[in-house]
Amino acid sequence: MKIGSKIRELRKERKMTLQELSKKSGVALATLSRIENEIMTGTIGSHMQICKAMDITLPELYAKIEEGKKQVEHKSVASRTDIFVHSKKSSSEMLTSRVMDKKMMPIMIKIDFGGSTHKEETKRGIEKFIYVIDGKIEALVGKEKYNLNKSETLYFDASLPHVLKNSGTGEAKVICVISPPAL
């Protein structure tokens, strides 16, 4: 059983609606719905709020949660369909599927000459690692600027505001790994 199914089962045992659980826990209705439908897993903080609202402990919530099967996933170039265009000059391509079932989210970011990604800032507890495959990148993280060349890396707390800019003369390609996955 996965965390979302377990929360739904416990909520129904208590004859609570999703809306009632949201009001009592302080967790947004949309977030609860996404958790129960396995679109997202939620955070330890949201799990604690849900437990308090249902009068159970965190170990009770996590009891009998399956880790899932050990798996290997191969994804050919032709099968990659999750590409998000952020602007005319940058895009992100998911390098695996079912990212919310995983502990990290690998992405290929492509930035054309003169382009940049949109400014991001995630919640606390999310980390990013970037590796420059090709080109030159200027990474603005918080108030700091980092100039990265091919084969260089940067690891940072993604709750800091950040943006990647192509500072080279051609297309820049970066592998970005986000952990835990965040949408």
N, C-alpha and C positions, 0 to 999 in steps of 0.2 A: 504494500500500500504506500502511496506517496503522500506527502504532507497535505496537499490540497484535499485529497479524498478523505484523509483522516480528520481534518478540520470540519469538512462537510458532515461526515458521519457523527462526530461529537456534537455538532450544532443541532442536527436533526434529532439526536437522542434527547436533547434538552428542549426540543420543540421551539427552537428559536428561528426566526427568519434572518436572512442575511442583513436586513436593515436593522433589526434589533441587535444583532451582534456588532454591527458597525457602531451603533449609538453607544452601546455599553462598553466597547473596547476602545473607541476613539480611532479605529483604523478605518480609513475611507472605504465606502461601499464598493467603489470600483476596484480598489486594491484587493479587498476580500474576494470579490468575484473572480478576479484574475488568479488569485492564489487557489481558490477552490477548483477552478477550471484548468489548473496546471499551466497557466500562461507565465506565471512567475512564482517564485518560492516564498517571497517575503523576506523580512529580516528577522534576526533574533529578537529585536525590539518589538516588532509587530507580533511575533509569536508569543512573547511574554504578555502583551496587552490582550491578545486573544485568550490565552490561558487564564488570566485574571478574570476576564469577562465570563468565562465558562466555569470558573472555580475549579481549575485543575492545575497541576504542576507542569513545568516544561518537560521533565522526564516522562510524564504520562502522555503528553502530546507526541513525543518522539518515539515512544514505545512501538515496536513492530513496524517502524518505517523502513522500508526496503531501500537498500543502497542502489538497487538496480543491478542488472546484469553487467558483468565486465564486458566491454564491447570494443570493437575496433570499427571505425567508420572510415571508409574511403570515399573521397569526393573528387570526381574527375573535373577537369576544367569545364567540360561541356555541361556538367550537371549543376554548376553554380548558377543559381538564378536570383539569389537575394542580393541585388545591387541597389544601393541607395545613392541617388544623386543629390548632393547637398547644394551645389551651385553649378554653373556652367563649367567650372574649373576644378571641381573635386567630387570624388565618389568613394563610397565604402562598399566592399564586397564581403559578405559573410563567407568564411572558409569552412564552416561546418553547419550542420543542421541541428534542430532541436536544442538550441543553445541554453534554454532554461533548465534542461536536464543535465547540464554540464557544470563544471567548476570554473571554467574559463571560456572566453569568447574571442576566438581569433578572427581578425579582420584584415583585409588588404585595403589600404587607403592609397588612392591615386590622386595626385594633385598636378594639374597642368601648370606650365610656366606662368608665373604671375598670380597663381591661385592660392587659396587657403581653405582650410576646413572651417566650419562654423564654430563659434566659441562654445565650449562645453564646460559644465561644472556639475558633477554628480553628487550624490549623497555621500556622507562619510563611510569609510570601510571598503571603498572600491579603489582598486589600484590599476594602473596602466603601465604597460611595457611597450616601447616602440623600438623597432629595428629598421634602419634605413637600408632598403634593398638596392635602390638606385636613386641618384640625384643628391640634392642638398636640401635640408630642411632647417627652418628656423622654428624652434618650439618655444612658445611663450607660455610659461607655467607660473601662475601667480604673478609676481612682479619680476621674475627672472627670465632671461632670454638665453637659449641654448642653441648653438649652431652645430648641426649634425651633418656629417658627410656619410657616404656609402660605408656600410658595415658598422656604423656607430649606433649606440643604444641609449635609451633614456628610460628610467623607471621612476614613477611618481604617484603621489596620492591624487586620484582623479577628482577629489572634492575641491581642489584648487582650480580656479578658472584657467582654461588652457585652449590653445589654438595652434595648429600646425600650418606654416607657410612654406611654399616652395621658394627657396632662395637661390636656386640654380638656373641653368639656361634651358633645360628640357623638362620632361615629365619626371616627377619624383614618385617613388613607390615605397611604401612603408608597411611593414607588418605590425599590427597593433594587437596586443593581447590584453583583454579586460578580465579582471577577476575580483569578485565573482561576476558572472554575467549581469549586465545592466542594459535595459532598453530605454 
